[in-house]
Amino acid sequence: MKFSGIMIANSGDTTIVSLSGRIVCGIGSELLRETLARCASQSTRHVVVDLAGLTTLDAAGLGHLAYYYGQFQFAGIRMQVIHPRSWIKEMFRMTGLTRLLGHKCCRRSTGVARCA
């Protein structure tokens, strides 16, 4: 069983948060919350959350994404979710978050996510 991993990369005023493994109630969701809270307190203007490596996401993780989307909007920070798997898209659809978070696919260039 693979547990959660979170990698952070910065490119100018963009912070890329890459999630892998399990983001579930407990350690994984708390790591996500702490990471997004740090992004909110920095001078970043755009947060990209890459879900490509995610194997499990529960309500706690989804709740943190929704909460920080609102916090970022209030602070003038744009949040974008990229590379969601089909089951994650379905989760967003079922909870009404598809419209809120969006699902824009991005190209990768030199290891950094770039929005098309």
C-alpha positions as a Markdown table, in Angstrom:
| # | Residue | x | y | z |
|---|---|---|---|---|
| 1 | Met | 0.0 | 0.0 | 0.0 |
| 2 | Lys | 1.5 | 3.3 | -1.1 |
| 3 | Phe | 0.9 | 6.2 | 1.3 |
| 4 | Ser | 0.7 | 9.9 | 0.3 |
| 5 | Gly | 3.4 | 11.9 | -1.3 |
| 6 | Ile | 3.4 | 15.6 | -2.0 |
| 7 | Met | 6.0 | 17.3 | -4.1 |
| 8 | Ile | 6.2 | 21.1 | -4.5 |
| 9 | Ala | 7.8 | 23.0 | -7.4 |
| 10 | Asn | 7.9 | 26.7 | -7.9 |
| 11 | Ser | 8.2 | 28.5 | -11.3 |
| 12 | Gly | 7.9 | 32.3 | -11.0 |
| 13 | Asp | 4.6 | 33.1 | -9.4 |
| 14 | Thr | 3.2 | 29.6 | -9.9 |
| 15 | Thr | 3.4 | 26.8 | -7.4 |
| 16 | Ile | 2.9 | 23.2 | -8.6 |
| 17 | Val | 1.7 | 20.7 | -6.0 |
| 18 | Ser | 2.0 | 17.1 | -7.3 |
| 19 | Leu | 0.1 | 14.5 | -5.3 |
| 20 | Ser | 0.8 | 10.8 | -5.3 |
| 21 | Gly | -0.5 | 7.7 | -3.5 |
| 22 | Arg | -3.3 | 8.0 | -1.0 |
| 23 | Ile | -4.8 | 11.3 | 0.2 |
| 24 | Val | -7.2 | 10.1 | 2.8 |
| 25 | Cys | -8.4 | 11.1 | 6.3 |
| 26 | Gly | -5.4 | 11.3 | 8.5 |
| 27 | Ile | -1.8 | 11.9 | 7.5 |
| 28 | Gly | -2.4 | 12.2 | 3.7 |
| 29 | Ser | -5.2 | 14.8 | 4.0 |
| 30 | Glu | -3.3 | 16.7 | 6.7 |
| 31 | Leu | -0.2 | 16.9 | 4.5 |
| 32 | Leu | -2.4 | 18.3 | 1.7 |
| 33 | Arg | -4.0 | 20.8 | 4.1 |
| 34 | Glu | -0.7 | 22.0 | 5.4 |
| 35 | Thr | 0.8 | 22.3 | 1.9 |
| 36 | Leu | -2.2 | 24.3 | 0.5 |
| 37 | Ala | -2.1 | 26.5 | 3.7 |
| 38 | Arg | 1.6 | 27.3 | 3.0 |
| 39 | Cys | 0.7 | 28.1 | -0.7 |
| 40 | Ala | -1.9 | 30.5 | 0.6 |
| 41 | Ser | 0.6 | 32.3 | 2.8 |
| 42 | Gln | 3.2 | 32.7 | 0.1 |
| 43 | Ser | 3.4 | 35.2 | -2.7 |
| 44 | Thr | 2.3 | 32.7 | -5.3 |
| 45 | Arg | -0.5 | 33.9 | -7.7 |
| 46 | His | -1.3 | 30.5 | -9.3 |
| 47 | Val | -1.5 | 27.1 | -7.7 |
| 48 | Val | -1.5 | 24.0 | -9.9 |
| 49 | Val | -2.6 | 20.8 | -8.2 |
| 50 | Asp | -1.4 | 17.8 | -10.3 |
| 51 | Leu | -3.4 | 14.6 | -9.5 |
| 52 | Ala | -1.6 | 12.3 | -12.0 |
| 53 | Gly | 0.0 | 10.1 | -9.3 |
| 54 | Leu | -3.0 | 9.9 | -7.0 |
| 55 | Thr | -4.4 | 6.4 | -6.3 |
| 56 | Thr | -6.9 | 7.2 | -3.6 |
| 57 | Leu | -8.8 | 10.4 | -2.6 |
| 58 | Asp | -11.5 | 10.5 | 0.0 |
| 59 | Ala | -13.9 | 13.1 | 1.3 |
| 60 | Ala | -11.3 | 14.7 | 3.5 |
| 61 | Gly | -8.9 | 15.3 | 0.7 |
| 62 | Leu | -11.6 | 16.5 | -1.6 |
| 63 | Gly | -12.8 | 18.8 | 1.2 |
| 64 | His | -9.4 | 20.4 | 1.5 |
| 65 | Leu | -9.2 | 21.0 | -2.2 |
| 66 | Ala | -12.7 | 22.7 | -2.2 |
| 67 | Tyr | -11.9 | 24.7 | 0.9 |
| 68 | Tyr | -8.6 | 26.0 | -0.4 |
| 69 | Tyr | -10.1 | 26.8 | -3.8 |
| 70 | Gly | -12.4 | 29.3 | -2.0 |
| 71 | Gln | -9.5 | 30.6 | 0.2 |
| 72 | Phe | -7.3 | 31.1 | -2.9 |
| 73 | Gln | -10.1 | 32.9 | -4.8 |
| 74 | Phe | -10.6 | 35.2 | -1.8 |
| 75 | Ala | -6.9 | 36.0 | -1.8 |
| 76 | Gly | -6.7 | 36.5 | -5.6 |
| 77 | Ile | -4.8 | 33.3 | -6.2 |
| 78 | Arg | -5.9 | 31.1 | -9.1 |
| 79 | Met | -6.1 | 27.3 | -8.4 |
| 80 | Gln | -6.2 | 24.7 | -11.1 |
| 81 | Val | -6.5 | 21.0 | -10.9 |
| 82 | Ile | -4.7 | 19.0 | -13.7 |
| 83 | His | -4.4 | 15.4 | -14.7 |
| 84 | Pro | -7.4 | 14.0 | -12.8 |
| 85 | Arg | -8.1 | 10.3 | -13.5 |
| 86 | Ser | -11.6 | 9.3 | -14.7 |
| 87 | Trp | -12.7 | 8.3 | -11.2 |
| 88 | Ile | -11.6 | 11.6 | -9.8 |
| 89 | Lys | -13.6 | 13.4 | -12.5 |
| 90 | Glu | -16.6 | 11.3 | -11.5 |
| 91 | Met | -16.1 | 12.2 | -7.8 |
| 92 | Phe | -16.0 | 15.9 | -8.7 |
| 93 | Arg | -19.1 | 15.5 | -10.8 |
| 94 | Met | -21.0 | 13.6 | -8.1 |
| 95 | Thr | -20.2 | 16.2 | -5.5 |
| 96 | Gly | -20.8 | 19.3 | -7.7 |
| 97 | Leu | -17.2 | 20.4 | -7.7 |
| 98 | Thr | -16.5 | 19.9 | -11.4 |
| 99 | Arg | -17.6 | 23.5 | -12.1 |
| 100 | Leu | -15.8 | 24.8 | -9.0 |
| 101 | Leu | -12.3 | 23.3 | -9.7 |
| 102 | Gly | -12.4 | 22.6 | -13.4 |
| 103 | His | -10.3 | 20.0 | -15.2 |
| 104 | Lys | -8.0 | 21.7 | -17.7 |
| 105 | Cys | -5.4 | 19.4 | -19.1 |
| 106 | Cys | -1.9 | 20.7 | -19.3 |
| 107 | Arg | 1.2 | 19.8 | -21.3 |
| 108 | Arg | 4.4 | 19.0 | -19.6 |
| 109 | Ser | 7.5 | 20.8 | -20.8 |
| 110 | Thr | 10.9 | 20.4 | -19.1 |
| 111 | Gly | 9.2 | 18.8 | -16.0 |
| 112 | Val | 7.0 | 21.8 | -15.2 |
| 113 | Ala | 3.3 | 21.8 | -15.8 |
| 114 | Arg | 2.2 | 24.4 | -18.3 |
| 115 | Cys | -1.4 | 25.3 | -18.9 |
| 116 | Ala | -2.6 | 25.0 | -22.5 |
